Structure formats: structure tokens, C-alpha cells
């Protein structure tokens, strides 16, 4: 995983301020909360929620083959 200063997922463009595709776990910390989430493209993200707001502090690339099919592009 790499740290990030972006405001959107570099793999799919989903805004970091938007709701994550899937929340995997939540952990209370002394200063707020840490969440492990998965973006719609499959990228694993670590989000910190504290007095400064919510920010993605680390993310992976999407797992190969994990991106969901876009509507209208599913194979038949």
C-alpha cells in the first residue's frame, strides 16, 4: 500500500469524500476511528476519521480481475 494525498481514487476516479463501496472493518482509536474500506474498483483503502474529517491515508491498487462490471458491458 502507498500513502496518498489525492482527493480521488487514482484507479477509478471515485472521490475520497464519497461513500466507500464496502466497509471491511472499523476500529476506534484515541483520536477518532480507522476504517478499512474497499473502493468500487477493488482498491483497499485505510481511512482515518477524526477531528480533521475523513481522509484516505493509504491505498492499494485494485486486485486483478476485481473491478465490477460496468452496466451494459457484462458478457453474455
trRosetta pair geometry for C-beta under 8 A, 3 or more apart (Angstrom, degrees):
i j d omega theta_ij theta_ji phi_ij phi_ji
1 44 7.0 -82 -94 88 117 105
1 46 7.2 62 175 -3 157 114
1 58 4.4 57 148 168 127 110
1 59 6.2 167 -153 83 96 12
1 60 4.8 -68 -95 -68 78 77
2 58 6.7 170 84 -148 25 74
2 59 6.8 -31 59 62 72 62
2 60 7.8 122 12 -99 72 39
3 57 6.4 -37 -137 172 82 62
3 58 5.6 -47 -97 -93 50 73
4 10 7.7 -152 -129 -16 120 113
4 56 5.4 -10 69 108 135 102
4 57 7.0 171 42 -166 84 14
4 58 6.7 160 1 -104 94 21
4 59 5.5 20 -32 14 139 107
6 9 7.5 122 112 -93 137 10
6 10 5.7 -150 -64 -53 172 94
6 16 7.0 141 107 -35 78 129
6 56 7.6 -25 69 69 83 123
7 15 6.6 -14 143 -149 82 79
7 16 5.4 -121 -171 23 43 113
7 17 7.2 -2 -176 -18 91 98
8 13 5.3 2 157 -160 131 44
8 14 6.3 166 -162 79 84 31
8 15 5.0 -50 -102 -103 89 46
8 16 6.0 -130 -87 -19 29 79
9 12 5.0 7 97 47 129 79
9 13 6.2 -46 67 10 83 13
9 14 4.6 26 13 46 122 82
9 15 8.0 -85 0 -42 78 8
9 16 7.1 142 -44 -68 63 73
9 39 5.0 102 -96 -142 150 160
9 41 6.3 163 145 22 149 129
9 43 5.8 160 -149 42 121 150
9 45 7.9 -89 -99 -70 101 132
9 59 7.2 -154 -126 -180 80 164
11 39 7.2 131 61 91 117 148
11 41 4.8 -174 112 109 117 157
11 43 5.2 158 28 -51 144 132
11 61 6.2 136 -83 -145 135 67
11 62 5.4 153 170 -19 157 105
12 39 6.4 171 34 146 128 127
12 40 6.3 -125 107 75 166 95
12 41 3.7 -172 -36 -48 133 134
12 43 7.5 -151 3 -2 106 121
12 62 7.7 74 -37 -49 108 134
12 67 7.6 158 -82 -128 125 114
14 18 5.8 -102 172 56 90 137
14 21 7.8 -24 -170 -43 174 98
14 39 5.6 167 51 -159 139 110
14 40 5.8 128 -57 25 152 110
14 41 7.2 -163 -3 -11 120 102
15 18 4.4 103 70 -15 90 103
16 54 7.7 -170 145 118 92 94
16 55 6.9 30 148 -144 137 49
16 56 4.8 -114 -138 -5 124 116
17 54 7.1 125 -121 78 58 111
20 23 5.9 111 73 -68 126 68
20 35 7.5 -168 3 130 151 131
20 37 3.6 -54 -162 -179 167 141
20 38 6.7 110 169 58 113 37
20 39 6.4 -89 -148 -89 82 49
20 45 6.7 -147 -117 55 128 131
20 47 7.3 -128 -50 -25 134 144
21 37 7.3 130 45 168 65 98
21 38 5.6 -66 71 101 107 75
21 39 5.5 84 3 180 116 23
21 40 4.1 156 -77 -68 135 60
22 37 6.4 156 84 -163 52 70
22 38 4.4 -2 59 52 105 102
23 26 6.6 7 172 -49 124 96
23 35 5.9 -55 -142 -168 100 120
23 36 7.7 106 -168 79 58 53
23 37 5.3 -38 -107 -104 52 88
24 35 7.9 129 47 175 70 74
24 36 4.4 -56 67 103 113 98
24 37 6.2 -177 6 -100 86 26
24 38 6.1 83 -43 -21 111 95
24 44 7.8 -9 -6 -138 150 93
25 35 7.1 176 89 -149 49 54
25 36 4.8 24 46 39 88 109
26 33 6.0 -10 -170 -176 95 120
26 34 7.5 155 -157 83 47 48
26 35 5.1 -15 -104 -102 72 84
27 33 6.7 149 78 -161 44 68
27 34 4.7 -15 62 60 100 95
27 35 7.6 -180 21 -77 70 38
28 32 7.9 -134 -150 131 58 28
28 33 5.6 -40 -106 -102 48 79
29 32 5.8 6 59 61 99 52
29 33 6.3 172 15 -96 86 21
29 34 5.7 69 -31 -17 123 97
29 50 7.8 -48 71 -84 118 108
31 50 4.8 7 136 -129 99 129
31 51 7.1 -84 179 0 92 95
32 48 6.7 88 80 175 130 77
32 49 5.0 -151 156 100 125 61
32 50 3.3 -137 -17 -95 148 67
32 51 6.8 -144 -65 -18 122 60
33 48 7.6 156 85 -159 50 46
33 49 4.5 -7 61 60 96 107
33 50 7.5 -177 27 -67 56 62
34 46 6.6 -13 -171 -172 101 93
34 47 7.1 152 -161 81 50 52
34 48 5.8 -21 -105 -103 72 64
34 49 7.6 -169 -79 21 24 76
35 46 7.5 156 82 -159 48 45
35 47 4.4 -12 61 60 98 103
35 49 6.6 43 -7 -11 109 112
36 44 7.0 -12 -172 -172 93 96
36 45 7.3 155 -159 82 46 50
36 46 5.9 -22 -102 -102 66 67
36 47 7.9 -175 -79 20 18 77
37 44 7.7 152 84 -159 42 50
37 45 4.8 -22 67 65 89 101
37 46 7.9 162 23 -91 74 19
37 47 5.8 21 5 -6 120 119
38 42 6.5 -21 -175 -145 106 31
38 43 7.0 154 -157 76 59 41
38 44 5.8 -31 -101 -101 75 56
38 45 7.1 165 -95 16 23 84
39 42 6.8 -33 73 37 80 22
39 43 4.3 9 33 54 123 94
39 44 8.0 -119 8 -56 83 13
39 45 6.0 81 -37 -22 94 122
39 59 7.6 32 -19 -148 126 127
39 62 7.6 -90 72 -85 108 95
40 67 7.9 49 134 -147 69 69
40 68 6.2 -69 -180 21 83 120
41 62 4.6 -92 138 -76 90 136
41 66 7.6 82 151 98 47 91
41 67 5.1 -15 -152 -112 64 94
41 68 7.9 -109 -103 17 32 77
42 62 3.5 82 73 -149 106 94
42 63 5.0 -110 163 31 130 77
42 66 3.3 110 -118 105 148 119
42 67 5.5 -94 -8 -70 119 52
42 68 7.9 164 -47 -21 91 69
43 59 5.3 25 163 179 117 110
43 60 5.7 -178 -157 75 69 64
43 61 6.2 -66 -109 -164 92 18
43 62 5.0 -61 -56 -68 68 68
44 59 6.6 167 86 -152 51 59
44 60 4.4 28 46 26 95 115
45 56 5.0 -55 -165 -136 119 113
45 58 7.1 156 -156 88 49 54
45 59 4.5 -11 -103 -102 75 95
45 60 7.9 -129 -64 19 45 68
46 56 7.0 111 71 -159 49 64
46 57 5.4 -56 96 62 100 89
46 58 4.3 20 35 53 116 96
46 59 7.3 -147 18 -68 68 54
47 54 5.8 5 -180 -170 116 95
47 55 6.8 165 -150 84 71 29
47 56 5.5 -43 -94 -94 75 57
47 57 7.2 140 -120 7 23 82
48 54 7.3 169 84 -146 46 48
48 55 5.8 -13 56 60 89 81
48 57 5.2 43 -9 -23 112 128
49 53 7.5 -70 -139 149 60 31
49 54 4.8 -9 -101 -98 82 83
50 53 7.6 -6 63 40 57 25
52 55 7.2 -24 108 -10 110 121
56 59 5.7 12 169 -46 125 114
62 66 5.4 -154 175 65 94 107
62 67 5.7 36 168 -62 156 88
63 66 4.0 67 68 -16 94 137
69 73 5.8 -158 -175 82 90 91
69 74 4.7 71 154 -86 153 80
70 73 4.7 43 67 22 87 126
71 74 7.8 -24 -138 -18 32 98
